[in-house]
Amino acid sequence: MTKALIVIAPGVEEMEAVICADVLRRAGVETLLLGLEGEGAVEGSRGIVLGVDQAFSGEENADLLVLPGGGEGAKRLAADERVRAMLQRFEKDGKWIAAICAAPIALVAAGVGAGKTMTSHPSVQDTVEPFAGSYVEEAVAIDDHLVTGRGPGAAFDFALDLVGLCVGPQKAGEVRAPMMFS
C-alpha cells in the first residue's frame, strides 16, 4: 500500500492540507497528517483548527511527502532542520515530493529540486523562480519525482495528480468522478 505524509505547521493553508489528505485517503493511500510542532491541534491561516494523526519526528518513512502552503506555515516548514533533512532524504531515495502554494520555499531551503520545473504561489515566486530550472505559472508542475502546485485553487488538481502518480491514473479517475467536478 502506498503511504503519504502531510506535514502541517501553524499557519498552514487549510484547504491544501485537507483536500490533499481527503483525496489521497479516498484513493486508498495510507495518509498521515503530522504536526510539525507536536501532537496538538494546528491552527491554520484562516483560524480553522486541524487535528493531526501524530507528531512529526523527521524519521518517518513513506512513498510521498506533501507540504501544504500557507505563508506562515511554509516559513515554519522551510526553517525546520528535520523537514529539510527529510526532503533531502526523499530526493536522494527517488521518492515523491509535493509542495503547493508557498511551500516550495521549503524545497529551496533544503536545496531540493534545483533546476527542475516548478510553480508556486506568486507571493514566493521571487524565491522559487531563480532556484527552478524552469518556472511556470500553471496549476501543477511535475518534473521527475517533484510535484509543485500554484495555490488553494489548484488543490484538487494537485491532489488528483498525486493519486495518479502514486496509485495510477485509473484510480485518480475513480476518485474524481464521484466528487462531481463540472
Rosetta silent file (secondary structure, phi, psi, omega in degrees, C-alpha in Angstrom):
SEQUENCE: MTKALIVIAPGVEEMEAVICADVLRRAGVETLLLGLEGEGAVEGSRGIVLGVDQAFSGEENADLLVLPGGGEGAKRLAADERVRAMLQRFEKDGKWIAAICAAPIALVAAGVGAGKTMTSHPSVQDTVEPFAGSYVEEAVAIDDHLVTGRGPGAAFDFALDLVGLCVGPQKAGEVRAPMMFS
SCORE:     score description
SCORE:     0.000 S_00000001
   1 L     0.000  140.133  177.156    0.000    0.000    0.000 S_00000001
   2 L   -74.099  141.866  179.805    1.182    3.499   -0.802 S_00000001
   3 E  -124.907  136.010  178.874    1.830    5.756    2.185 S_00000001
   4 E  -124.667  144.573  175.299    1.771    9.562    2.256 S_00000001
   5 E  -117.632  131.385  175.353    2.879   12.049    4.906 S_00000001
   6 E  -119.605  115.049 -177.405    1.440   15.563    5.074 S_00000001
   7 E   -95.960  124.740 -179.518    3.385   17.851    7.400 S_00000001
   8 E  -122.431  144.339 -179.665    1.417   20.794    8.778 S_00000001
   9 L  -129.752  158.939  175.726    2.546   23.765   10.824 S_00000001
  10 L   -51.412  133.941 -177.028    0.696   26.705   12.382 S_00000001
  11 L    93.413    6.285  178.430   -0.392   29.000    9.568 S_00000001
  12 L   -61.123  148.214  171.840   -0.978   26.122    7.134 S_00000001
  13 L   -76.809  109.056 -172.562   -3.385   26.737    4.255 S_00000001
  14 H   -56.294  -45.722 -177.612   -6.268   24.614    5.487 S_00000001
  15 H   -57.150  -43.849 -176.577   -7.743   23.816    2.066 S_00000001
  16 H   -65.422  -42.985  179.732   -4.481   22.421    0.757 S_00000001
  17 H   -65.947  -48.547 -175.139   -3.889   20.172    3.766 S_00000001
  18 H   -70.854  -43.425 -179.620   -7.455   18.873    3.990 S_00000001
  19 H   -63.697  -43.369  178.208   -8.044   18.415    0.259 S_00000001
  20 H   -61.871  -47.166 -179.804   -4.773   16.520   -0.162 S_00000001
  21 H   -61.514  -46.210 -177.908   -5.492   14.282    2.837 S_00000001
  22 H   -62.054  -50.705 -176.279   -9.082   13.658    1.757 S_00000001
  23 H   -65.009  -43.163  178.571   -8.317   12.871   -1.895 S_00000001
  24 H   -62.789  -41.863  178.881   -5.366   10.619   -1.043 S_00000001
  25 H   -66.652  -37.378  176.062   -7.452    8.718    1.514 S_00000001
  26 H   -59.495  -30.659 -179.294  -10.314    8.315   -0.981 S_00000001
  27 L   -84.478    0.807  179.429   -7.754    6.632   -3.253 S_00000001
  28 L    84.704   12.452  177.874   -6.804    4.180   -0.514 S_00000001
  29 L   -81.848  126.176  174.630   -3.458    5.814    0.213 S_00000001
  30 E   -65.046  115.315 -172.188   -2.479    5.493    3.874 S_00000001
  31 E  -125.877  125.400  178.363   -2.202    9.193    4.735 S_00000001
  32 E  -114.559  132.403  169.829   -0.937   10.720    7.962 S_00000001
  33 E   -91.072  120.777 -177.154   -1.220   14.356    8.997 S_00000001
  34 E  -110.546  128.825  179.100    1.905   15.143   11.003 S_00000001
  35 E   -83.916  117.756 -179.316    2.124   18.131   13.335 S_00000001
  36 L   -56.543  -37.878 -174.552    5.429   19.958   12.883 S_00000001
  37 L  -104.529   17.812  176.589    5.260   21.274   16.439 S_00000001
  38 L   127.128 -166.248 -174.614    3.833   18.191   18.151 S_00000001
  39 L   -86.111  -12.727 -177.398    0.643   16.252   18.620 S_00000001
  40 L   -68.823  169.280  177.782   -1.667   19.145   19.442 S_00000001
  41 L   -63.521  154.300 -178.536   -4.130   20.710   17.061 S_00000001
  42 E  -117.578  125.708  177.405   -2.765   23.108   14.435 S_00000001
  43 E   -87.405  126.333 -178.303   -4.404   26.444   13.718 S_00000001
  44 L   -83.322 -177.422 -175.622   -4.421   27.267   10.037 S_00000001
  45 L   -66.654  -20.706  179.774   -4.097   30.551    8.192 S_00000001
  46 L  -109.344   15.420  176.624   -7.850   31.197    8.360 S_00000001
  47 L    82.250    6.331  177.228   -8.253   30.223   12.012 S_00000001
  48 L   -83.784  132.574 -176.900   -9.554   26.715   11.297 S_00000001
  49 E   -95.435  126.768 -179.024   -8.113   24.177   13.726 S_00000001
  50 E  -110.371  138.725  173.525   -6.895   20.906   12.242 S_00000001
  51 L   -83.390  157.179  176.606   -6.200   17.707   14.127 S_00000001
  52 L  -120.216  157.089  177.975   -3.078   15.682   13.465 S_00000001
  53 L   -81.045  -33.553  178.177   -2.529   11.932   13.477 S_00000001
  54 E  -167.027  168.558  176.641    0.831   12.217   15.220 S_00000001
  55 E   -74.562  147.939  176.509    3.776   14.498   15.861 S_00000001
  56 L   -82.173  128.983  177.367    6.385   14.916   13.124 S_00000001
  57 L  -108.836  -25.041 -174.755    9.782   13.487   14.039 S_00000001
  58 L    93.469   -8.542 -179.422   11.559   13.680   10.698 S_00000001
  59 L   -99.619   -5.348 -177.705   12.316    9.949   10.860 S_00000001
  60 L   -61.227  156.213  178.230    9.043    8.817    9.254 S_00000001
  61 L  -128.288  145.510 -179.757    9.148    6.891    6.021 S_00000001
  62 L  -166.163 -179.135  177.310    6.644    6.869    3.165 S_00000001
  63 L   -92.204  -21.974 -174.063    6.283    6.916   -0.601 S_00000001
  64 E  -142.817  133.831  173.969    5.123   10.536   -0.758 S_00000001
  65 E  -116.212  123.083 -178.566    5.864   13.664    1.286 S_00000001
  66 E  -115.532  130.153  175.579    3.372   16.530    0.921 S_00000001
  67 E  -117.210  107.433  174.967    3.981   20.078    2.148 S_00000001
  68 L   -75.458  159.010 -178.777    0.902   22.325    2.086 S_00000001
  69 L   -88.720 -140.668 -167.044    1.382   26.058    1.883 S_00000001
  70 L    97.278  123.169 -172.645    0.056   28.991    3.777 S_00000001
  71 H   -50.353  -54.417 -177.552    2.578   31.792    4.242 S_00000001
  72 H   -69.610  -40.631  178.323    3.365   31.299    7.918 S_00000001
  73 H   -61.516  -42.878 -179.936    3.145   27.518    7.760 S_00000001
  74 H   -64.421  -39.417  177.351    5.516   27.406    4.788 S_00000001
  75 H   -61.002  -41.108  179.308    8.038   29.622    6.589 S_00000001
  76 H   -66.343  -41.116  176.922    8.000   27.245    9.546 S_00000001
  77 H   -62.140  -44.984 -178.081    8.483   24.222    7.270 S_00000001
  78 H   -64.257  -31.013 -177.218   11.376   25.919    5.464 S_00000001
  79 H   -85.269  -10.837 -173.958   13.091   26.806    8.740 S_00000001
  80 L   -86.925  121.244 -178.960   12.835   23.321   10.269 S_00000001
  81 H   -61.666  -34.013  179.812   16.022   21.233   10.018 S_00000001
  82 H   -66.705  -39.710  178.262   14.039   17.979   10.245 S_00000001
  83 H   -65.464  -45.264  179.574   11.900   18.947    7.251 S_00000001
  84 H   -60.094  -43.887 -179.906   14.977   19.920    5.237 S_00000001
  85 H   -64.408  -40.544  179.534   16.687   16.614    6.096 S_00000001
  86 H   -65.642  -43.096  177.242   13.581   14.612    5.174 S_00000001
  87 H   -57.671  -45.101  179.949   13.250   16.440    1.860 S_00000001
  88 H   -63.681  -39.643  178.881   16.895   15.674    1.074 S_00000001
  89 H   -66.052  -44.545  179.370   16.414   12.017    2.022 S_00000001
  90 H   -63.064  -41.243  179.200   13.285   11.666   -0.126 S_00000001
  91 H   -63.761  -46.709 -179.574   15.051   13.267   -3.098 S_00000001
  92 H   -59.586  -38.380 -177.577   18.109   11.014   -2.682 S_00000001
  93 L   -84.838   -0.687  178.802   15.861    7.932   -2.461 S_00000001
  94 L    70.000   30.892  179.212   13.822    8.912   -5.547 S_00000001
  95 L   -93.883  161.349 -179.189   10.558    9.243   -3.610 S_00000001
  96 E   -70.636  134.513  175.370    7.710   11.583   -4.456 S_00000001
  97 E  -127.013  132.154 -179.617    7.892   15.111   -3.026 S_00000001
  98 E  -134.682  133.383  179.100    4.990   17.538   -3.368 S_00000001
  99 E  -140.689  133.088 -176.230    4.770   21.180   -2.293 S_00000001
 100 E  -124.848  151.828  174.064    1.937   23.596   -3.015 S_00000001
 101 L    67.613 -117.140  179.443    1.386   27.346   -2.708 S_00000001
 102 L   -86.737  -11.295 -175.280    4.145   28.909   -0.559 S_00000001
 103 L   -63.154  -22.769  175.481    5.606   25.535    0.497 S_00000001
 104 H   -58.702  -13.903  174.703    8.122   25.345   -2.391 S_00000001
 105 H   -65.786  -25.185  175.774   10.240   27.739   -0.291 S_00000001
 106 H   -69.495  -34.128  175.655   10.971   24.684    1.877 S_00000001
 107 H   -62.904  -45.752  179.269   12.369   22.972   -1.227 S_00000001
 108 H   -60.895  -46.217 -179.059   14.646   25.952   -1.833 S_00000001
 109 H   -60.430  -32.833 -178.880   15.752   25.985    1.829 S_00000001
 110 H   -89.626   -8.985 -176.252   16.622   22.271    1.584 S_00000001
 111 L    70.938   29.201 -176.081   18.282   22.574   -1.820 S_00000001
 112 L  -104.592  129.659  177.318   15.830   20.008   -3.197 S_00000001
 113 L    88.087   12.449 -179.654   14.635   20.094   -6.786 S_00000001
 114 L   -54.457  133.598  176.801   17.203   22.575   -8.059 S_00000001
 115 L    82.270    0.479 -179.536   16.934   23.035  -11.794 S_00000001
 116 L   -92.531  165.584  175.149   13.531   21.349  -12.106 S_00000001
 117 E   -74.118  129.755 -177.925   10.305   22.769  -13.470 S_00000001
 118 E  -141.658  161.251  168.602    8.330   24.338  -10.621 S_00000001
 119 L  -136.210  171.218  179.009    5.411   26.565   -9.815 S_00000001
 120 L  -167.781  177.438  171.504    4.322   28.280   -6.605 S_00000001
 121 L   -67.191  142.854 -179.819    2.072   30.960   -5.216 S_00000001
 122 H   -55.968  -25.777 -178.196    3.023   34.338   -6.723 S_00000001
 123 H   -65.866  -19.800  179.374    3.914   35.620   -3.221 S_00000001
 124 H  -118.637   10.174 -178.185    7.024   33.370   -3.170 S_00000001
 125 H   -56.821  -39.598 -178.882    7.834   33.370   -6.890 S_00000001
 126 H   -62.968  -24.986  176.767   10.897   35.602   -6.350 S_00000001
 127 H   -85.196  -41.670 -173.377   12.356   32.917   -4.061 S_00000001
 128 H   -80.600  -42.153 -173.186   11.379   29.863   -6.111 S_00000001
 129 L   -57.142  -44.852 -179.873   11.923   31.056   -9.687 S_00000001
 130 L   -66.645  -22.845 -178.810   15.723   31.577   -9.509 S_00000001
 131 L   -81.933  -33.636 -177.090   16.105   28.099   -7.959 S_00000001
 132 L   -74.321  152.279  172.377   13.952   26.321  -10.540 S_00000001
 133 L   -72.465  -37.379  177.883   15.275   25.290  -13.921 S_00000001
 134 E  -144.176  128.768  178.393   12.004   26.475  -15.395 S_00000001
 135 E  -106.256  127.638 -179.704    9.280   28.395  -13.572 S_00000001
 136 L  -121.629  149.939  177.922    5.732   28.011  -14.885 S_00000001
 137 L  -102.299   52.846  178.969    2.507   29.721  -13.909 S_00000001
 138 L  -106.896  163.484 -179.097    0.416   26.563  -14.209 S_00000001
 139 L   -60.239  -42.746 -178.237   -1.842   24.957  -11.592 S_00000001
 140 E  -139.861  138.729  174.762    0.505   21.988  -11.201 S_00000001
 141 E  -123.188  131.385 -179.953    4.063   21.329  -12.380 S_00000001
 142 E  -123.490  126.620  177.941    5.514   17.819  -12.428 S_00000001
 143 E  -142.227  110.303 -177.334    9.195   17.146  -13.040 S_00000001
 144 L    58.853 -121.026 -179.329   10.582   13.692  -12.295 S_00000001
 145 L  -101.553   22.996 -179.610    9.534   12.927   -8.674 S_00000001
 146 E  -117.199  128.147  179.264    8.761   16.549   -7.788 S_00000001
 147 E  -124.333  126.434  175.966    5.234   17.991   -7.893 S_00000001
 148 E  -125.110  150.181 -178.275    4.522   21.649   -7.172 S_00000001
 149 E  -128.869  155.977 -172.044    1.198   23.477   -7.111 S_00000001
 150 L   -76.490  -42.600 -175.873    0.157   27.102   -7.511 S_00000001
 151 L   172.997 -170.038 -174.748   -2.218   27.628   -4.574 S_00000001
 152 H   -54.225  -38.574 -179.689   -5.534   26.765   -2.889 S_00000001
 153 H   -66.361  -17.694  179.727   -7.488   26.869   -6.152 S_00000001
 154 H   -97.608    1.909 -171.557   -5.200   24.184   -7.567 S_00000001
 155 H   -59.935  -39.784  179.551   -5.539   21.858   -4.551 S_00000001
 156 H   -67.840  -46.624  177.887   -7.924   19.368   -6.194 S_00000001
 157 H   -59.893  -44.075  179.088   -5.858   19.103   -9.383 S_00000001
 158 H   -57.841  -51.242 -177.946   -2.694   18.814   -7.275 S_00000001
 159 H   -65.638  -41.290  178.905   -4.141   16.055   -5.080 S_00000001
 160 H   -66.892  -35.672  174.653   -5.621   14.136   -8.020 S_00000001
 161 H   -63.897  -38.733  177.407   -2.271   14.333   -9.828 S_00000001
 162 H   -62.196  -41.995  177.032   -0.627   12.870   -6.717 S_00000001
 163 H   -61.381  -46.632 -179.553   -3.110    9.988   -6.798 S_00000001
 164 H   -60.107  -39.770 -179.115   -2.430    9.437  -10.487 S_00000001
 165 H   -73.798  -38.242 -174.335    1.326    9.406   -9.968 S_00000001
 166 H   -89.864  -32.417 -173.939    1.356    7.247   -6.847 S_00000001
 167 L  -118.978  -23.792  177.660   -1.550    4.862   -7.427 S_00000001
 168 L   124.229  149.297 -178.505   -2.313    5.228  -11.138 S_00000001
 169 H   -63.049  -31.220  178.186   -4.429    7.331  -13.484 S_00000001
 170 H   -62.951  -43.328  179.531   -7.326    4.862  -13.378 S_00000001
 171 H   -64.891  -39.483  177.690   -7.602    5.301   -9.587 S_00000001
 172 H   -59.606  -41.267  177.256   -7.416    9.092   -9.997 S_00000001
 173 H   -64.763  -39.918  178.760  -10.372    8.871  -12.390 S_00000001
 174 H   -64.476  -36.948 -179.941  -12.297    6.658   -9.968 S_00000001
 175 H   -74.657  -40.077 -176.342  -11.729    9.159   -7.158 S_00000001
 176 H   -65.674  -43.907 -171.520  -12.507   12.199   -9.305 S_00000001
 177 H   -53.007  -53.021 -176.629  -15.852   11.003  -10.742 S_00000001
 178 H   -74.097   -5.911  175.948  -17.990   10.960   -7.572 S_00000001
 179 H   -79.509   -7.534  170.338  -16.631   14.350   -6.484 S_00000001
 180 L    61.466   45.875  172.884  -18.818   15.826   -9.233 S_00000001
 181 L   -66.102  146.067  179.285  -16.472   18.368  -10.827 S_00000001
 182 L   -81.090    0.000    0.000  -18.197   20.400  -13.540 S_00000001
